[in-house]
């Protein structure tokens, strides 16, 4: 016989050898959760009524993938991720996953379901890289479902992703960098572009750099946050990953540019004390945060005027890494400089530069061993 609980909290009892708890939803419908023991059912009932009370879908054997994803976004994604990540996951769920797979029962989702979903998205014209990112969102959500015992396997992890062609990263050569720095001399964004090449910071990290993050005497800067526009409002957010919080030694070129930038800021603040309230290193003419797309457009215009190839702003980061490799820096140093989460990411991203670096290393070894030239002559 079921043991009654408080009003609205549900009841727990046994049915055909299984423990079951029944409770009411806000609209009056009845739901049930099941388990092998009374303690297990009591735990599931507490979680279900808690979700009900805050307006989230309850999870049980009948739960659909759509209901689970809604709960995952609200309880796991939003509290723990940057706004840009939340926006990306929410879009993947709302536009792609929920319409196609939302009605499938969570516990019955199969790798085949996921592979058919991906094939359909490719047929719609989505790129392989986009479909791979959507699969990654589903895989991450199902990892939580697996941890919570809601599924027996992670079907997204077991489904083969589409083949993605490796990205071809663009970067400037040493000669092109020198030509570019000469072309931007005197431009109001000269310091921004020079520091970008010299340090390899992401655009958001540069635009969110504050003067409290810069130690000119110690010749280093600290990456503590990034600038993002959330609903159109410039906002300082946490760096992309924990390893993105880092200290970077400043080469003389970047140090000189930052000293000049500080002098310009001092002059502007003398004219108007309200100028640049966030104390950002790089700002627009009126002291407000720079807009990323506008900065990229300015970069591309300057490259075009200098007769240099068209690049994204992010390619300045690749230029920094390529220059470091050309000078013999090892992958661990480059990983720390760029703030990558894993050294494998650094190696995979810059593997195309490795043959040149390895040839240079071979020539250095030859000079060490023979004390002579590297062309085979005595």
C-alpha positions in Angstrom: 0.0 0.0 0.0 1.3 3.4 -0.9 2.7 5.6 1.9 1.3 9.1 1.7 3.5 12.1 1.7 2.6 15.8 2.1 0.1 17.4 -0.2 1.5 17.8 -3.7 4.7 15.9 -2.8 3.5 12.5 -4.2 3.3 9.0 -2.8 5.7 6.0 -2.8 4.7 2.4 -2.9 5.4 -1.0 -4.6 3.8 -2.3 -7.7 4.6 -5.8 -9.1 7.9 -5.9 -7.2 9.1 -2.4 -8.3 9.1 0.7 -6.2 7.1 3.6 -7.8 6.4 7.2 -6.8 3.5 9.1 -8.3 3.0 12.9 -8.1 1.0 15.7 -9.8 2.3 18.2 -12.3 1.3 21.8 -12.2 -1.4 21.2 -14.8 -2.9 18.3 -12.8 -1.5 15.5 -14.8 0.0 12.6 -12.9 3.6 11.4 -13.4 5.5 8.4 -12.1 9.1 7.5 -11.4 10.4 4.0 -10.8 13.3 2.3 -9.1 14.7 -0.9 -7.6 14.6 0.4 -4.0 12.5 2.8 -2.0 15.6 5.1 -1.4 16.2 5.3 -5.2 12.6 6.2 -5.9 12.5 8.8 -3.1 15.6 10.5 -4.6 14.0 10.5 -8.0 10.8 11.9 -6.6 12.6 14.7 -4.8 14.4 15.7 -8.0 11.2 15.5 -10.1 9.1 17.7 -7.7 12.0 20.1 -7.4 12.1 20.5 -11.2 8.3 20.8 -11.3 8.3 23.6 -8.7 10.8 25.7 -10.8 8.9 25.0 -14.1 11.3 22.5 -15.6 10.2 19.2 -17.3 10.5 16.2 -15.0 12.6 13.2 -16.0 11.6 9.6 -15.9 11.4 6.6 -18.2 9.0 8.4 -20.5 11.2 11.6 -20.7 11.9 12.8 -24.2 15.2 14.1 -25.5 13.6 17.5 -25.9 12.5 17.7 -22.3 16.0 16.6 -21.1 17.8 19.1 -23.3 15.5 21.9 -22.0 16.5 20.9 -18.4 20.2 20.5 -19.3 20.3 24.0 -20.8 18.7 25.6 -17.8 20.4 23.7 -15.0 23.8 22.8 -16.4 24.7 25.1 -19.3 23.5 28.5 -18.2 25.1 28.5 -14.7 28.5 27.2 -15.9 29.3 28.7 -19.3 30.1 32.0 -20.9 27.2 33.8 -22.7 28.5 33.0 -26.1 28.6 29.2 -25.3 25.1 29.3 -23.9 23.9 31.0 -27.0 25.6 28.4 -29.2 24.2 25.4 -27.3 20.7 27.0 -27.2 20.7 27.5 -30.9 21.8 24.0 -31.6 19.0 22.7 -29.4 16.3 25.0 -30.5 17.0 25.1 -34.3 18.3 21.6 -34.9 18.1 19.0 -32.1 14.7 19.6 -30.6 12.8 19.8 -34.0 14.4 16.6 -35.3 14.9 14.4 -32.2 13.0 16.1 -29.4 10.1 13.6 -29.5 12.4 10.6 -29.1 12.4 9.0 -25.7 15.8 9.8 -24.0 16.4 6.2 -22.9 15.6 4.9 -26.4 17.9 7.2 -28.4 20.3 5.1 -30.5 23.6 5.9 -32.4 21.6 5.2 -35.6 19.1 7.9 -34.7 22.0 10.4 -34.3 23.7 9.3 -37.5 20.4 9.7 -39.5 20.0 13.1 -37.9 23.5 14.2 -39.0 22.9 12.8 -42.5 19.7 14.8 -42.8 21.5 18.0 -41.7 24.2 17.5 -44.3 21.4 16.9 -46.9 19.9 20.3 -45.9 23.2 22.0 -46.8 24.8 22.4 -43.4 28.6 22.0 -43.5 30.3 19.0 -42.0 32.0 21.3 -39.3 28.6 22.7 -38.3 27.0 19.3 -38.0 30.1 18.1 -36.0 29.6 21.0 -33.6 25.9 20.1 -33.2 26.8 16.5 -32.5 29.3 17.8 -29.9 26.5 19.7 -28.1 24.4 16.5 -28.0 27.3 14.4 -26.9 28.0 16.8 -24.0 24.3 16.7 -22.9 24.2 12.9 -23.0 27.3 12.6 -21.0 25.3 14.2 -18.1 22.4 11.9 -18.8 24.8 8.9 -18.6 26.3 10.2 -15.4 22.8 10.5 -13.9 21.8 7.0 -14.9 19.1 8.2 -17.3 20.7 6.4 -20.3 22.7 3.3 -20.7 25.1 4.8 -23.3 26.0 8.0 -24.9 24.6 7.6 -28.4 26.1 10.8 -29.8 29.6 9.6 -28.7 29.0 6.3 -30.4 27.7 7.8 -33.7 30.4 8.5 -36.3 30.8 12.2 -37.0 31.0 13.5 -40.6 34.4 13.9 -42.1 35.7 17.4 -41.7 38.4 18.7 -43.9 41.3 20.1 -41.8 41.2 23.9 -41.6 43.9 25.7 -43.6 45.1 28.5 -41.3 46.4 31.6 -42.9 49.3 33.7 -41.5 51.8 36.3 -42.5 55.4 35.6 -43.3 58.1 37.5 -41.4 58.5 39.9 -44.4 54.8 40.4 -44.6 54.6 41.2 -40.9 57.3 43.9 -41.3 55.4 45.3 -44.3 52.1 45.3 -42.4 53.6 47.0 -39.3 55.1 49.7 -41.6 51.7 50.1 -43.2 49.8 50.6 -39.9 52.4 53.1 -38.5 50.4 56.1 -37.2 47.0 54.4 -37.5 44.9 54.7 -34.3 44.8 50.8 -34.1 48.5 50.4 -34.7 49.1 49.3 -31.1 46.2 46.8 -31.2 47.5 45.0 -34.3 51.1 45.0 -33.2 50.3 43.5 -29.8 48.0 41.0 -31.4 50.9 39.7 -33.6 53.4 39.8 -30.8 51.3 38.0 -28.2 48.8 35.8 -30.0 45.9 37.0 -27.8 42.4 36.3 -29.1 40.4 39.3 -30.3 38.1 39.3 -27.3 41.1 39.1 -24.9 42.7 42.1 -26.5 39.5 44.2 -26.6 38.8 43.3 -22.9 42.4 44.0 -21.8 42.4 46.6 -18.9 45.3 48.7 -17.7 45.3 46.8 -14.4 46.2 43.7 -16.5 49.3 45.3 -17.9 52.6 45.5 -15.9 54.9 47.7 -18.0 57.7 47.6 -15.4 57.6 43.8 -15.2 57.2 43.6 -19.1 54.2 41.3 -19.0 50.4 41.3 -19.2 47.8 39.1 -17.7 44.8 37.6 -19.5 41.9 37.7 -16.9 38.8 38.3 -19.0 37.5 38.9 -22.5 35.1 41.4 -24.1 31.8 40.0 -25.5 28.7 41.8 -26.7 25.7 40.3 -24.9 22.4 41.5 -26.4 24.4 44.3 -27.9 26.0 45.4 -24.6 29.8 45.2 -24.2 30.5 42.9 -21.3 33.7 41.6 -19.6 33.4 37.8 -19.2 35.6 34.9 -18.0 38.3 33.7 -20.5 37.4 30.9 -22.9 39.0 28.1 -20.7 40.8 27.9 -17.4 44.1 27.8 -19.2 43.2 31.0 -21.0 43.9 32.8 -17.8 47.6 33.4 -18.3 50.6 35.7 -18.0 52.5 36.6 -21.2 55.9 38.2 -21.4 56.0 41.3 -23.6 58.6 41.6 -26.4 60.1 45.1 -26.8 57.9 46.0 -29.8 54.6 45.2 -27.8 56.0 47.0 -24.7 56.8 50.1 -26.7 53.4 50.1 -28.3 51.7 49.8 -25.0 53.7 52.7 -23.5 52.7 54.9 -26.4 49.0 53.8 -25.9 49.2 54.7 -22.2 50.4 58.2 -23.1 47.5 58.6 -25.5 45.1 57.5 -22.8 46.6 60.0 -20.3 46.0 62.9 -22.8 42.4 61.8 -23.5 41.6 61.5 -19.8 43.0 64.9 -19.1 40.4 66.3 -21.5 37.4 64.4 -20.0 37.5 62.5 -16.8 34.6 60.3 -17.8 36.5 58.9 -20.8 37.0 55.1 -20.9 35.3 54.2 -17.6 36.4 50.5 -17.9 40.0 51.5 -18.2 40.4 49.4 -21.4 43.7 49.5 -23.2 42.2 49.6 -26.6 39.1 51.7 -27.2 37.3 53.7 -29.9 37.9 57.4 -30.3 35.4 58.3 -27.6 36.6 55.8 -25.1 33.9 53.2 -25.6 34.8 49.5 -26.1 35.8 48.6 -29.7 33.5 46.5 -31.8 35.0 43.3 -33.1 33.6 43.3 -36.7 34.7 46.9 -37.1 38.2 46.1 -36.0 38.3 43.2 -38.5 37.1 45.4 -41.3 39.8 48.0 -40.5 42.4 45.2 -40.5 41.3 43.9 -43.9 41.3 47.4 -45.3 44.9 48.1 -44.1 46.0 44.7 -45.5 44.4 45.5 -48.9 46.1 49.0 -49.0 49.4 47.3 -48.2 49.0 44.8 -51.0 48.9 41.9 -48.5 46.6 38.9 -48.5 43.2 39.1 -46.8 43.1 37.7 -43.3 40.7 37.3 -40.4 41.7 39.0 -37.1 42.2 35.5 -35.7 44.9 34.9 -38.3 47.1 37.4 -36.4 47.0 34.8 -33.6 48.1 32.1 -36.1 50.8 34.5 -37.4 52.2 34.8 -33.8 52.3 31.0 -33.4 53.9 30.5 -36.8 56.6 33.1 -36.0 57.3 31.4 -32.7 57.7 28.1 -34.4 60.0 29.6 -37.0 62.2 30.9 -34.2 62.5 27.4 -32.6 60.0 27.8 -29.7 58.7 24.4 -28.6 55.0 23.4 -28.6 54.6 23.6 -24.8 55.7 27.3 -24.9 53.3 28.1 -27.8 50.5 26.2 -26.0 51.0 28.4 -22.9 51.3 31.6 -24.9 48.1 30.9 -26.8 46.2 29.6 -23.8 45.2 26.3 -25.4 43.6 23.7 -23.1 45.6 20.8 -24.5 48.9 20.5 -26.3 47.3 18.2 -28.8 45.2 21.2 -30.0 48.4 23.2 -30.5 50.1 20.5 -32.4 47.1 19.7 -34.6 46.5 23.4 -35.4 50.1 24.1 -36.4 51.2 20.7 -37.8 51.5 22.4 -41.3 54.3 24.6 -39.9 56.2 21.7 -38.4 58.1 20.5 -41.4 59.8 23.8 -41.8 60.6 24.0 -38.1 61.9 20.4 -38.1 64.2 21.2 -41.0 65.5 24.2 -39.1 66.1 22.0 -36.1 68.0 19.5 -38.3 70.3 22.3 -39.6 70.9 23.5 -36.0 71.9 19.9 -35.0 74.3 19.7 -38.0 76.0 22.9 -37.0 76.4 21.6 -33.4 77.8 18.2 -34.4 80.1 19.3 -37.2 80.8 22.9 -36.4 80.4 23.6 -40.1 77.8 24.4 -42.7 74.6 22.5 -43.4 75.1 22.0 -47.2 77.5 19.0 -46.8 80.6 21.1 -47.6 83.6 21.0 -45.2 
